[in-house]
Protein backbone atom coordinates (compact mmCIF):
# COMPACT_ATOMS: atom_id res chain seq x y z
CA UNK A 1 0.00 0.00 0.00
CA UNK A 2 1.40 3.33 -1.03
CA UNK A 3 0.46 6.70 0.47
CA UNK A 4 -1.11 7.67 -2.86
CA UNK A 5 -3.25 4.52 -2.97
CA UNK A 6 -4.35 5.02 0.65
CA UNK A 7 -5.35 8.60 -0.13
CA UNK A 8 -7.25 7.43 -3.21
CA UNK A 9 -9.12 4.84 -1.13
CA UNK A 10 -10.03 7.40 1.53
CA UNK A 11 -11.08 10.03 -1.02
CA UNK A 12 -13.11 7.51 -3.01
CA UNK A 13 -14.76 5.44 -0.27
CA UNK A 14 -14.63 7.77 2.73
CA UNK A 15 -13.15 7.50 6.20
CA UNK A 16 -15.23 4.47 7.23
CA UNK A 17 -13.04 1.47 6.47
CA UNK A 18 -16.11 -0.77 6.12
CA UNK A 19 -16.73 0.97 2.79
CA UNK A 20 -13.25 0.25 1.44
CA UNK A 21 -12.78 -2.64 -1.01
CA UNK A 22 -12.34 -5.90 0.89
CA UNK A 23 -9.28 -6.99 -1.04
CA UNK A 24 -7.45 -3.76 -0.06
CA UNK A 25 -8.87 -3.17 3.41
CA UNK A 26 -6.25 -5.12 5.40
CA UNK A 27 -3.34 -3.52 3.54
CA UNK A 28 -4.84 -0.06 4.08
CA UNK A 29 -5.33 -0.72 7.79
CA UNK A 30 -1.73 -1.88 8.12
CA UNK A 31 -0.47 1.19 6.26
CA UNK A 32 -2.56 3.47 8.50
CA UNK A 33 -1.17 1.78 11.63
CA UNK A 34 2.43 2.29 10.43
CA UNK A 35 1.82 5.89 9.27
CA UNK A 36 -0.62 7.09 11.91
CA UNK A 37 -0.07 10.86 11.54
CA UNK A 38 -0.47 10.91 7.75
CA UNK A 39 -3.41 8.49 7.90
CA UNK A 40 -5.20 10.51 10.59
CA UNK A 41 -4.86 13.67 8.51
CA UNK A 42 -6.34 12.00 5.42
CA UNK A 43 -9.08 10.30 7.44
CA UNK A 44 -10.06 13.55 9.19
CA UNK A 45 -10.51 15.35 5.87
CA UNK A 46 -12.59 12.48 4.51
CA UNK A 47 -14.65 12.22 7.72
CA UNK A 48 -15.69 15.87 7.52
CA UNK A 49 -16.88 15.32 3.95
CA UNK A 50 -18.66 12.11 5.00
CA UNK A 51 -20.49 14.02 7.76
CA UNK A 52 -21.50 16.77 5.36
CA UNK A 53 -22.85 14.28 2.83
CA UNK A 54 -24.67 12.26 5.50
CA UNK A 55 -26.39 15.38 6.85
CA UNK A 56 -27.76 16.42 3.45
CA UNK A 57 -31.37 15.41 2.84
CA UNK A 58 -33.48 15.79 -0.27
CA UNK A 59 -37.23 16.00 0.08
CA UNK A 60 -39.17 13.53 -2.04
CA UNK A 61 -40.96 15.08 -5.02
CA UNK A 62 -44.59 15.94 -4.49
CA UNK A 63 -47.36 14.82 -6.82
CA UNK A 64 -47.70 18.28 -8.38
CA UNK A 65 -44.10 18.17 -9.56
CA UNK A 66 -44.58 14.70 -11.06
CA UNK A 67 -47.73 15.87 -12.90
CA UNK A 68 -45.84 18.87 -14.33
CA UNK A 69 -43.03 16.62 -15.55
CA UNK A 70 -45.42 14.20 -17.24
CA UNK A 71 -47.41 17.08 -18.75
CA UNK A 72 -44.20 18.61 -20.11
CA UNK A 73 -43.04 15.40 -21.77
CA UNK A 74 -43.02 15.63 -25.55
CA UNK A 75 -46.02 13.87 -27.07
CA UNK A 76 -43.91 12.60 -29.94
CA UNK A 77 -41.92 10.46 -27.52
CA UNK A 78 -45.10 8.73 -26.38
CA UNK A 79 -46.14 8.07 -29.98
CA UNK A 80 -42.70 6.66 -30.84
CA UNK A 81 -42.84 4.31 -27.85
CA UNK A 82 -46.28 3.10 -28.94
CA UNK A 83 -44.98 2.48 -32.46
CA UNK A 84 -42.05 0.47 -31.09
CA UNK A 85 -44.43 -1.57 -28.95
CA UNK A 86 -46.73 -2.33 -31.87
CA UNK A 87 -43.90 -3.26 -34.22
CA UNK A 88 -42.49 -5.60 -31.57
CA UNK A 89 -45.91 -7.16 -31.03
CA UNK A 90 -46.37 -7.70 -34.77
CA UNK A 91 -42.92 -9.29 -35.08
CA UNK A 92 -43.64 -11.62 -32.16
CA UNK A 93 -47.06 -12.46 -33.59
CA UNK A 94 -45.52 -13.40 -36.94
CA UNK A 95 -43.08 -15.70 -35.15
CA UNK A 96 -45.87 -17.38 -33.20
CA UNK A 97 -47.95 -17.80 -36.38
CA UNK A 98 -44.99 -19.41 -38.15
CA UNK A 99 -44.37 -21.78 -35.26
CA UNK A 100 -48.04 -22.80 -35.18
CA UNK A 101 -48.11 -23.35 -38.94
CA UNK A 102 -45.00 -25.51 -38.74
CA UNK A 103 -46.43 -27.52 -35.85
CA UNK A 104 -49.68 -28.05 -37.78
CA UNK A 105 -47.88 -29.30 -40.87
CA UNK A 106 -45.65 -31.66 -38.88
CA UNK A 107 -48.61 -33.01 -36.91
CA UNK A 108 -50.55 -33.59 -40.16
CA UNK A 109 -47.81 -35.83 -41.54
CA UNK A 110 -47.36 -37.66 -38.24
CA UNK A 111 -51.08 -38.38 -37.82
CA UNK A 112 -51.63 -39.39 -41.45
CA UNK A 113 -51.31 -43.14 -42.05
CA UNK A 114 -50.53 -42.58 -45.69
CA UNK A 115 -46.91 -43.26 -46.63
CA UNK A 116 -45.06 -40.28 -47.94
CA UNK A 117 -44.51 -40.15 -51.67
CA UNK A 118 -41.23 -41.65 -52.78
CA UNK A 119 -41.10 -44.84 -50.71
CA UNK A 120 -38.74 -47.30 -52.23
CA UNK A 121 -39.21 -50.97 -51.41
CA UNK A 122 -41.16 -50.27 -48.24
CA UNK A 123 -38.47 -47.97 -46.88
CA UNK A 124 -38.61 -44.19 -46.94
CA UNK A 125 -36.82 -42.56 -49.82
CA UNK A 126 -33.84 -40.56 -48.57
CA UNK A 127 -30.79 -39.02 -50.13
CA UNK A 128 -29.00 -42.32 -49.46
CA UNK A 129 -31.64 -44.46 -51.23
CA UNK A 130 -30.96 -46.03 -54.57
CA UNK A 131 -28.28 -48.29 -55.92
CA UNK A 132 -24.65 -48.12 -55.02
CA UNK A 133 -23.81 -47.29 -58.65
CA UNK A 134 -25.69 -44.04 -58.31
CA UNK A 135 -23.45 -43.09 -55.41
CA UNK A 136 -20.50 -42.73 -57.71
CA UNK A 137 -18.84 -45.93 -56.44
Secondary structure per residue as TSV (DSSP state, phi and psi in degrees):
chain	resnum	aa	ss	phi	psi
A	1	X	-	360.0	126.8
A	2	X	-	-100.0	160.8
A	3	X	H	-59.4	-36.7
A	4	X	H	-65.1	-42.3
A	5	X	H	-67.7	-39.5
A	6	X	H	-61.2	-44.4
A	7	X	H	-63.3	-40.2
A	8	X	H	-62.4	-43.0
A	9	X	H	-60.5	-46.7
A	10	X	H	-67.0	-41.3
A	11	X	H	-68.8	-33.2
A	12	X	H	-82.2	-45.3
A	13	X	H	-107.4	-6.5
A	14	X	-	93.3	-179.0
A	15	X	S	-79.2	-21.4
A	16	X	-	-76.9	113.0
A	17	X	G	-66.1	-16.0
A	18	X	G	-67.3	-19.9
A	19	X	G	-89.8	-9.4
A	20	X	S	-73.2	154.7
A	21	X	-	-60.1	136.4
A	22	X	H	-59.6	-38.2
A	23	X	H	-71.8	-13.8
A	24	X	H	-113.3	-6.7
A	25	X	H	-61.6	-46.8
A	26	X	H	-64.8	-43.8
A	27	X	H	-62.3	-40.1
A	28	X	H	-67.0	-39.5
A	29	X	H	-64.7	-41.4
A	30	X	H	-64.0	-42.9
A	31	X	H	-63.0	-42.3
A	32	X	H	-64.0	-36.9
A	33	X	H	-67.7	-36.5
A	34	X	H	-77.7	-28.7
A	35	X	T	-122.5	60.2
A	36	X	H	-58.2	-44.0
A	37	X	H	-64.7	-48.8
A	38	X	H	-65.5	-41.4
A	39	X	H	-63.9	-44.2
A	40	X	H	-61.7	-37.5
A	41	X	H	-64.8	-45.7
A	42	X	H	-66.5	-41.6
A	43	X	H	-66.7	-36.3
A	44	X	H	-65.2	-42.0
A	45	X	H	-64.2	-42.0
A	46	X	H	-69.9	-35.8
A	47	X	H	-65.1	-38.3
A	48	X	H	-65.6	-38.5
A	49	X	H	-68.0	-40.8
A	50	X	H	-57.9	-44.5
A	51	X	H	-64.0	-41.0
A	52	X	H	-63.8	-43.9
A	53	X	H	-68.4	-37.0
A	54	X	H	-69.0	-29.9
A	55	X	H	-78.5	-19.9
A	56	X	-	-75.9	130.6
A	57	X	-	-126.5	142.4
A	58	X	-	-115.6	128.5
A	59	X	-	-71.5	141.1
A	60	X	-	-66.2	149.8
A	61	X	-	-67.6	143.6
A	62	X	-	-86.8	169.0
A	63	X	H	-66.1	-29.1
A	64	X	H	-65.2	-40.2
A	65	X	H	-64.3	-43.3
A	66	X	H	-63.5	-38.9
A	67	X	H	-64.5	-39.6
A	68	X	H	-65.0	-38.8
A	69	X	H	-65.7	-46.5
A	70	X	H	-64.2	-40.8
A	71	X	H	-65.7	-30.7
A	72	X	H	-85.2	-5.1
A	73	X	S	-68.2	139.6
A	74	X	-	-63.7	135.6
A	75	X	H	-67.5	-31.5
A	76	X	H	-59.4	-36.3
A	77	X	H	-62.5	-40.6
A	78	X	H	-65.9	-39.0
A	79	X	H	-66.1	-42.4
A	80	X	H	-63.4	-39.6
A	81	X	H	-65.1	-38.8
A	82	X	H	-64.7	-40.2
A	83	X	H	-64.4	-40.1
A	84	X	H	-63.7	-41.8
A	85	X	H	-62.8	-46.1
A	86	X	H	-65.1	-41.4
A	87	X	H	-65.7	-35.5
A	88	X	H	-67.3	-40.5
A	89	X	H	-64.9	-40.5
A	90	X	H	-65.5	-43.0
A	91	X	H	-61.7	-44.9
A	92	X	H	-64.9	-40.1
A	93	X	H	-62.6	-39.3
A	94	X	H	-64.6	-38.6
A	95	X	H	-65.8	-41.7
A	96	X	H	-65.3	-43.0
A	97	X	H	-61.7	-40.9
A	98	X	H	-64.6	-41.1
A	99	X	H	-65.1	-41.1
A	100	X	H	-66.3	-40.7
A	101	X	H	-63.2	-42.4
A	102	X	H	-64.4	-41.6
A	103	X	H	-64.1	-38.7
A	104	X	H	-64.3	-44.4
A	105	X	H	-64.9	-44.3
A	106	X	H	-64.1	-43.0
A	107	X	H	-66.1	-32.6
A	108	X	H	-62.1	-44.1
A	109	X	H	-73.8	-28.8
A	110	X	H	-75.8	-34.2
A	111	X	H	-80.2	-31.8
A	112	X	-	-65.6	133.6
A	113	X	-	-89.0	-1.3
A	114	X	S	-77.1	133.3
A	115	X	-	-68.1	147.0
A	116	X	-	-68.8	147.8
A	117	X	T	-62.1	139.8
A	118	X	T	102.4	14.4
A	119	X	-	-67.8	144.7
A	120	X	B	-129.2	107.6
A	121	X	T	65.7	34.5
A	122	X	T	84.0	-8.2
A	123	X	B	-107.5	150.3
A	124	X	-	-63.8	145.1
A	125	X	-	-81.9	121.2
A	126	X	-	-124.8	-178.3
A	127	X	T	-70.4	-13.3
A	128	X	T	-98.8	0.5
A	129	X	-	-74.3	161.7
A	130	X	S	108.3	-177.7
A	131	X	-	-82.5	161.0
A	132	X	G	-64.9	-30.3
A	133	X	G	-63.3	-31.5
A	134	X	G	-71.8	-17.3
A	135	X	G	-78.7	-5.8
A	136	X	T	91.0	12.5
A	137	X	-	-102.1	360.0
